[in-house]
């Protein structure tokens, strides 16, 4: 039996990237997709990308909400995406905070959650993209391979000046998809860094 063909993945931050940033989102009623996010994710999926949500949820460690609250919010996120024809292949989250629970391998920019999803799904890191509104969301691309995109939705505009030349800075997920599938092509790092 031959090994499955590895596919690229879009590793996506949740809050501020796929859904509108709400400080410590704990109520499903407050979930709102970033405009254009679902259509962008559908394009990536149609192009053969695994869709993997990777999110730090330190609000759990801080006692601001429970894991049950997180799962309720996540269900709402997935309902809204499903209504737009989008299915996530994997959801990975870190409930820790180093000041409260001690260090862990799973908190971004750590790579444990990315590697866990890649092992399960069969991911080609070199052709994958890492997307988020904070540098810690995209820095794993430097370790694992692939291309990092900092989006200006959420906290992106506050972090873009600290991004290195290897990180593409774009307005939103739609621009990520245009750069990945359209205008910039896959794997052409460093071109048109500012979007």
Phi, psi and omega in degrees: 000129182278154179291147179295148178289128179284138179246157173289160176234151166257108178270115192242130167290157181266291189286123181088355181238302177267319178245154180299134181297124171232126183302113182054068181297117183230353185242120179304333180294341181265004180283127177218128178290142172298133180307131179085352184295315183297316179298321179296317180294323177297319177298317179297316179297316179298332179275002175099008179277136165291142175255113185237118177270126180231117189222134170278132180231065183292346175301333177293309179298326181284351180078018180277335173201168184260169174297327176298318176299316178304313182294325177295317177297316182297320176302319180294319176304312183291327175297315180295320178293318181299324178297340178256011177080024183244133177237130176278135179280335181200144173235122180237134179219150176250120180268009190262166166215129188301329180286344184247312185255357183089173182293153176214165179273345190266341181289126177298138017273013173303158189252002187300318182292323178295316181292324178298312180296320182296321179296317182290321187267335187081081187246137171267100182300323184299333179256007184271164176237150181236118191233131176191172180261006176228150181300324181298339178287330188252344181299332176303339176300328180293329182270318188266343187098173181097195188232132181260136178234121173264120179264148183277354173290161182065232184265008187303319182294336179280343186249349189296331181292341180265359181285142176281172181295343181274358180251126177279136179247121184224168184289318187198184181298324178301319179291326175300313183293318177301317182291325184279315186259336187249258190307310186273337183076161182284140170075010180263078186290147173085351180276131177058051186306314179272131182247000000 
